[in-house]
């Protein structure tokens, strides 16, 4: 089935955003899932100092939820918002479309590149969030630079639920949606257009202006790795690692920013580490493409030969300013500010 991707791809994005809003604003806030308003916490630290580890709730961004229903909803929301619409869209596109989805099993020679890209991702995200924290007046509330905050009271079952619902499953569903299906649509207009559009789409589905730059940066890293390896498998792996760091590690690493005397030196050291990892990535890419050229391997096709070769900026402009993509952007701003 031949469908104009400039219209239908943003429609797919709009459907996903509406489903996410429905879950976040309705289902997760339902009385059977969340405790009453009076049960919200002012300070998580007060609970962490408690000797009672037998809690029957989980705290997500300072709201107390009933664990069983919370995790079930988290699983269902990822499947309904990302996986099912993407699968349905692939079915609409017809036979043979799956060859564009980067579903190949990646070669082991890309393992070092994936490791370096993950290190760039982590150091770059910490650097971006730290700079935003610093230039916004350096509010000492560490929550200002943490995208996700959980408290489980040390319950291993709850921790396993978080690992599955917020680390592994989102990585799989989001990579298939953005780096497989959505990028396959926009790559018809070139790689530059695909990476910008899909990264922007990834960022707006997280409904956060505060973390938009770090989400966009992460999406660019995911896309580059998927494009080079022609497989979303490695991007799924580093995406899961990114989610894990967001939940379990960044509060400890960024906790040093609470102290004013640490801020400049921490940002400086992080910037140096980021540059080092970038150089490792570039060096590895040079080796990869040198070996490809030596073995006469075909280069990636970025634009079909029968397509007019407009400038990258024109193709990007035409993709951004379509009615359906503009609607997706409007939904983002309306949800964020209301």
Rosetta blueprint (number, residue, H / E / L):
1 X L
2 X L
3 X L
4 X L
5 X H
6 X H
7 X H
8 X H
9 X H
10 X H
11 X H
12 X H
13 X H
14 X H
15 X H
16 X H
17 X H
18 X H
19 X H
20 X H
21 X H
22 X H
23 X H
24 X H
25 X H
26 X H
27 X H
28 X L
29 X L
30 X L
31 X L
32 X L
33 X L
34 X E
35 X L
36 X L
37 X H
38 X H
39 X H
40 X L
41 X L
42 X L
43 X L
44 X H
45 X H
46 X H
47 X H
48 X H
49 X L
50 X L
51 X L
52 X L
53 X L
54 X L
55 X L
56 X L
57 X L
58 X E
59 X E
60 X E
61 X L
62 X L
63 X E
64 X E
65 X E
66 X L
67 X H
68 X H
69 X H
70 X H
71 X H
72 X H
73 X H
74 X H
75 X H
76 X H
77 X H
78 X H
79 X H
80 X H
81 X H
82 X H
83 X H
84 X H
85 X H
86 X H
87 X H
88 X H
89 X H
90 X H
91 X H
92 X H
93 X H
94 X L
95 X L
96 X L
97 X H
98 X H
99 X H
100 X H
101 X L
102 X L
103 X E
104 X L
105 X L
106 X L
107 X L
108 X H
109 X H
110 X H
111 X H
112 X H
113 X H
114 X H
115 X H
116 X H
117 X H
118 X H
119 X H
120 X H
121 X H
122 X H
123 X H
124 X H
125 X H
126 X H
127 X H
128 X H
129 X H
130 X H
131 X H
132 X H
133 X H
134 X H
135 X H
136 X L
137 X L
138 X L
139 X L
140 X L
141 X L
142 X H
143 X H
144 X H
145 X H
146 X L
147 X L
148 X L
149 X L
150 X E
151 X E
152 X L
153 X L
154 X L
155 X L
156 X H
157 X H
158 X H
159 X H
160 X H
161 X H
162 X H
163 X H
164 X H
165 X H
166 X H
167 X H
168 X H
169 X H
170 X H
171 X H
172 X H
173 X H
174 X H
175 X H
176 X H
177 X H
178 X H
179 X H
180 X H
181 X H
182 X H
183 X H
184 X H
185 X H
186 X H
187 X H
188 X H
189 X H
190 X L
191 X H
192 X H
193 X H
194 X H
195 X H
196 X H
197 X H
198 X H
199 X H
200 X H
201 X H
202 X H
203 X H
204 X H
205 X L
206 X L
207 X L
208 X L
209 X L
210 X L
211 X L
212 X H
213 X H
214 X H
215 X H
216 X H
217 X H
218 X H
219 X H
220 X H
221 X H
222 X H
223 X H
224 X H
225 X H
226 X H
227 X H
228 X H
229 X H
230 X L
231 X E
232 X L
233 X H
234 X H
235 X H
236 X H
237 X H
238 X H
239 X H
240 X H
241 X H
242 X H
243 X H
244 X H
245 X H
246 X H
247 X H
248 X H
249 X H
250 X H
251 X H
252 X H
253 X H
254 X H
255 X H
256 X H
257 X H
258 X H
259 X L
260 X H
261 X H
262 X H
263 X H
264 X H
265 X H
266 X H
267 X H
268 X H
269 X H
270 X H
271 X H
272 X H
273 X H
274 X H
275 X H
276 X H
277 X H
278 X H
279 X H
280 X H
281 X H
282 X H
283 X H
284 X H
285 X H
286 X H
287 X H
288 X H
289 X H
290 X H
291 X H
292 X H
293 X H
294 X H
295 X L
296 X L
297 X L
298 X L
299 X L
300 X L
301 X L
302 X L
303 X L
304 X L
305 X L
306 X L
307 X L
308 X L
309 X L
310 X L
311 X L
312 X H
313 X H
314 X H
315 X H
316 X H
317 X H
318 X H
319 X H
320 X H
321 X L
322 X L
323 X H
324 X H
325 X H
326 X H
327 X H
328 X H
329 X H
330 X H
331 X H
332 X H
333 X H
334 X H
335 X H
336 X H
337 X H
338 X L
